[in-house]
């Protein structure tokens, strides 16, 4: 008899949303006309909902209600002063067509159409923890593909050791950019081994539907063992580099925001403790987990000081 030992990041069945409830809800929404019409790719198959991954699930925590995850968002380009208001400011933001420029130390620098990329790389759904540096946290089902699949397709040069991500800059569509005196557009970076890690995802969907604009449509990064600002939204450029790239918040305040920004409960932010997190929407306190619960799978990449 084959006995399967669950992985350390898997959610206990008693805390997961029952599959029948999850899928029945989708059917009700679709019948009522409340679910987004899925895009088509490949051989005419819908992109959403994608097949669920049985390999990557979260440590013990209940899944956040979709209304909460799509209604509580840090997205300074739309509103630097609020979270509940972002969803009401995204109507003018145009997300189709969408192109991503690939530059730097790569075999063939060029610009790709996102729809074309989605025809070449299969999507899957994964449930991940998401932890903001401000202590609020969620557990949500993302739809996307491993960033490593895209990197392999792009064929970076051996000298490429880092990746820089640049996000869209459209002040006329993103009102927060005119309110906040920041060095727009937003930019972030990863070490190559972090980018190639199987947990790192390029995300285009959420809760079995195309990702909403307030959550980073049409494509964003998710690096679940790092604070949320390491997962840039609405990406328009990927650049391969030999040296560590500058990052947005580190440039603004290097004393508070390091390049790595891995979740570490014992390292407080200069203005607040990181020992606990508050789960959206109840704000229930839970202990913060080392590397956001993914310690077993990512700690080997670090020497214990990269936080």
N, C-alpha and C positions, 0 to 999 in steps of 0.2 A: 504493500500500500504506500503510495507516495504522499508524504506529509510535507506541505509547503510551509517554510518558515517565513513570516512576513518581514519585509524590509523595515529598517528603522524609521523611514520617513512615511510609512503608510498609516493612514487614518483607521482607527478601529471601526468596524462595521456599525457598532452601536451609535457612533457619532456622525456617521455620514448620512447625507440625504438619501432616502431610499430611491433606487433607480426608477421604480414605477411612478413615484411622485414626481421626480424630475422630468421624465419623459411625458407623463400625462399632462403636466402643466404646459409643456411646449405645444402639445396637440391642441389644448384649449386656446392658447394664445394665437396659434396659427389659424384656427377656425374662426376666431373672433376678429381676425385681421390685425392683430396687435403685434405680431412678430415680423421682424424685418425680412424682406424678400432676399433669399440667399443669392450670392453671386454664383456664376457657373464657371467651371474650369475643367481642363482635361477633356474627358469624353462626355461632357454634358452633365456630369455629376455635381450636385450642390456642394459648396465648400462647408456649409454649416447645416446641422451640427456635424462635427468631425468625430471620427472614431476616438473613443476614450483610451488613453494610455493606461495600461495596467502596471507599468514600470515606475512611473513617477507620480506619487501621491504625497499628501502632506502628513506631518506629525499630528498627533491628536489635537483636534480643534474642529468645531462645527463649521460648516460652510456658511459664509456671510450671505444674507438675503440679497438678491440682485438689485432691488430698489435702493439698498443702502450703499452697495459698492459703486453704483452708477450715479449716486446723488451726493457723494461726499468725496471731493476730489481736490488735490493740490495741483493746480495748473495755473501758474502765475501769469502766463501769457494771456489768459482770459480774465483772471481776477487775482491780484496779489494779496488781497486782504480777506478773502472768504473762501470757503470750501463748498458750502451748500448752494452758492450762487453760480458756480461755474457752469452747471448744466443749462442754465437759462441764458448763457451768453455765447453759445456755440453755433447758433443757427446760420450765421453768415459764413462760417468756416467751410471752405470748399475742399473736399477730400478725394475727388475723382475728376479727371485722371490724376494719378500720383506717380511720380518718378523719383528714383533714388540714384544719386551720383556715386560712383565708386572711383576712388582716386588713391594716389600714393603708390606704395610698393606692392603693386599687383600686376599680374601678367598683362591684362588689357583694361586700362582705365576706360570707363564708359558709363553711360546713363541707362538704367533699366526701368522699364515700366513695371509697376507692382503687380498688375494683373498677369503679365507674362511670367513673372517669377512664381506666382502662385500656381501656375499650370505645370511647373517643373518640380516643385517641392511639395510632397504630401503634407497635409495638416493633421494635427492630432490635438486632442483635448487633455490638459493636465491640470490637476488641482494643486495650487501652490499657496504657501503662506506669502503674505505681502506685509512688510514692516516699514512704516515711515519713521524717519529720524525723530519726528515729533511725538512718537510713542504710540500713535494709533495704528491698528493692525487689522488685516482682513484675511480671509481664506476664500479664494475664488477659483473657478474653473476657467483657465485661459485656453484659447485655441491659437495654435501657431506651429512653428517648426523650429528645430534646433538651429541656433545661429551657426553651429559648426557645418551644417549642410550647405548653407549659403557660402561660407568661407571656402570650403572645398571647391565649390563650383567656380568661385572667383579666382582661385589659384594665386594667393599672395606669394611674394618672393620670400626666400629663406631669411632675408634681413628684416622682414616685418615681425616685430616683437610686440607691437601694441596696435589697438584699433581706436580711432576717434570717431565719435558720432556727432553729427550736427543736425539740429532740428529746424523745422520750418520757421520763417520769419515773415509774417504778414500783418503788420500793425493795423491795417484797415479791416481785417477780419478777426483780429485777436486784440480786443480793447485793452487788456491788461498791459500790453507792451508799451502803450503810451502813458500809462500811469506809473509804472515802476522804472526807475533809472538804472536798469541793469545792463550788462554788456551783451545784449541780444545779438544773434540767436543763442539758444541754449546749446551747450556742448558738454560732452562726457567722454570717458575713455575706459578701456579695459586692457589688462595684460592679455597676451595672446592665449595663454593657457586657460585663463578665465573665460575668454570668449569661446574657446573650443570645448569647454566643459559641457557635457550632455544636458545639464540642468538649464543652461543659458538659452533663452528662447527669443525669437522674433515673433511677436504676437499681433494677430489681426482679428481675433474674436474674443468674446467674453460671454459666458453663460449660453453657449451654443448659438450665438448670433454674431454678426459683425460688430467689432468693438465700437462703442459709442465715441463720439467726438470728445467728450469730456474726460474719457479714459485714455486718450492717446491715438485716436483713429488717424489714418487707416492702418498704421503700423508702428509699433513701439518695441522696446526691449524689456525683457524681464530677467533679472538676476536675483533669484529668491533669497540668497544668503547675504545680500547687501541691503543697506537702507534704500528706500524707494527712489531717492533722487539719482541713484546710479542706473536707473531704468528709464532713459529718456523717451519722450513721446514724440509722435509725428516726425519720424526721422526722414531726412531728405539727402543725407550725405554720409557715406562710410569711407573713412580714410585709413589706410594701413601705413604705419610709421615704425621707424627703428627705435625711437626714444619715447619716453613717457610723455603723453600729451597733457596739456593743461586741461583742467576741468572747471566748470562754471562756478560752483560754490567754493571750491578750494581757492580759486583766484580771488573771490570776493572776501573770504575769511578762512585762511589756511589754518588758523588756530582751532577752528570748530569743525572743519570738514576736510578730511584727508582724502588722498587719492583712492585708497582701497575702500574705506567706509564699510567694512564688514561688520555685521551685527555682533556686538560684544556687550553683554549685560554688565560686566564689571568695569567697563570704561564709560564713565558718565560724559554726557555732553556738558560743555562748560556751564550751561544754564539749567540743566535738569538731569535727573537720574535716568539711566537706561535699564535699570534692574527689572522694570515691569513694563508691560504693554497694555493698551486698552482696546478691546475688541469692538469694532464697529458692528451694529449700531448701539449696543447697550452700554458701551464703555466699561464693560466688566474688566477688571484687572487680572492679568495672568503674568506669571514670571516670564521674562524675556529669555529665549533660548539661545545658546551659543550658536553663532552663524545662522540664527533664525530657525534652528532645528535641523540644519543640514551639515552639522559638524563632521559627522562620520564620512561624508562624501566629498567635502571640500578642504578640510583642515590640512590635508597632506600637501596642498599647494603653497602653504605659508609656513613661515618659521615662528609663528606665534606673535609677531610684532606688527603685522600688517592690519591695522584697524583704523 
